Amino acid sequence: MTKRIRRSALCAVVAAAAGLFAPAAASSTSPAWAASSAPRYGTHGLWVTDSAGRRLVLRGVDVMGAEFTPTSQPLPYGPSDFAAIRATGATVVRIPIAWANIEPRPGFYDPAAIARAVQVVRWAGQAGLLVVLDMHQWGWSPCFGGNGVPAWEASPCPDLAGTVGSVPGVSAVPGEGLAVGTGIGQFVDPAPSETAFWTTTSLQQQFTEAWVDVARALGAPKWLLGYDLLNEPPNGLIPPGVFEGRVLPAFYRMVGSALRRVDPGALLFVEPALVHSAATAASSFAVPIGLPRVVYAAHEYGTSLNDSAGDVADVAGPSQFAPDLALTRLQAQRMGAAWWLGEWGAVNPYSTLSYDSGAYNGDMLNAQDADMLGSAYWTYVHGGYWAQSDVTRMAPFAVAGTPESFSTGTHAMTLRWAATGGTTAISLPAGTRPVLQVSTGALVSSVVVDTDGTVVPSGGAVGPHGGWMEIVASPGTVQVELAA
């Protein structure tokens, strides 16, 4: 994220997440995971799919903290935070980490930082969440008051904000660090350092090796969807068209190919240039990177700006989202990639500014529903500074067949699909007591289970960690409504 103006048979089977996860032991709340070298997830048109070919609707949040926290200090979150996220009905988390922590000195890959990456991914998986692991940068480097790229890459490092080797200063949005150069009221443009990275093959290779070390340590767990190769890549001094048309695809191909050699089962998530992520959806990045099973993970914040406190203020209202989403959909189609939003939101739930934050988030989620699109909300922050009530919703997760439409909500949800006879899973927030009605088609069976796989008695509510409604429908068009 950046700070600037943006435009942007079933009942006999107890299985959490409708078969995506192995059954849990009766006495355990942690699913038994298994690593896999085969493709764990795939793509079909704009959809991410599981190994059974079901279309996945991936809704969740970003969990910031590991990207700016030195390994000498505790993370601002832990296992209970992931359980709290799952309790909202979320099915995925995007977790930022940073190259600066992984490789603090050239050629030295910090085992503590790598172990931390493994740990946080495991915490998420144990909570019943899928994971997109993101190599993050914001403000390019600690040298410029941000996070992401090691100080040695920016040599000589100006370190205006005094952040190298320490936690960046905390802005009004906790954990985001200082704005570029504000540490002593000056501005040093990171563009030369960015350009050096994009024009120096050895630096890109070192970045790739850091990623490979992390992926090797992770060991291809089943709950790992894949890797977001670089957050909001800045183009430096390279013209955006050249950067997105030539430089960025080659970089993604190099990094993605190396990761696939270590983890061939993973998806690759790619983003457009920062100038488009931060300012407009009209990116020129529509070039296939030459690898299969790629997800285009644009960021969409609508027409909004950050005030001095870091709060998002809407300036266009509820109709603003559809045009940007239409553009990113077209870009994904031209790339031959699946489509998912890696970031959106960034709204302070305690601030109304020019537009109520709940309305802003609700309008965006409704726009995503209209496009049957998954996303991750920026961001979860321990202690409640995030739009928990706004993003708590019942939502389809794994659809056995072709989704035709859906709407999500805290108290009501509708799903219409061309069913193929497999198991469809709907994610339920904690405490949901779902009432199912079938308006079109016929069901073979349905069951409600907690996230740990425990069957919920008929008419009962799911537990404090959320759960699933699993449906087997007869082939053909089916529409169901859930009320809670």
Buried (B, 14 or more C-beta within 10 A) or exposed (E): BBBEBBBBEBEEBBBBBBBBBBBBEEEEBBBEBEEBEEBBBBBEEBBBBBBEEBBBBBBBBBBBBBBBBBBEEEBBBBBEBBBBBBBBBBBBBBBBBBBBBBBBEEEEBBEEBBEBBBBBBBBBBBBBBBBBBBBBBBBBBBBBBBBBBBBBBBEEBBBBBBBBEEBBBEBBBBBBBBBBBBBEEEEBBBBEBBBBBBEEEEBBEBBBBBBBBBBBBBBBBBBBBBBBBBBBBBBBBBEBEEBBBEBBBBBBBBBBBBBBEBBBBBBBBBBBBBBBBBBBBBBBBBBEBEBBBBBBBBBBBBBBBBEEEBBBBBBEBBEBBBBBBEBBBBBBBEBBBBBBBBBBBBBBBEBBBEBBBBBBBBBBBBBBBBBBBBBBBBBBBBEEBBBBEBBBBBBBBBBBBBBBEBBBBBEBBBBBBBBBEBBBBBBBBBBBEBEBEBEEBEBBEBBBBBBBBBBBEEEEBBBBBBBBBBBBBEBBBBBBBBBB
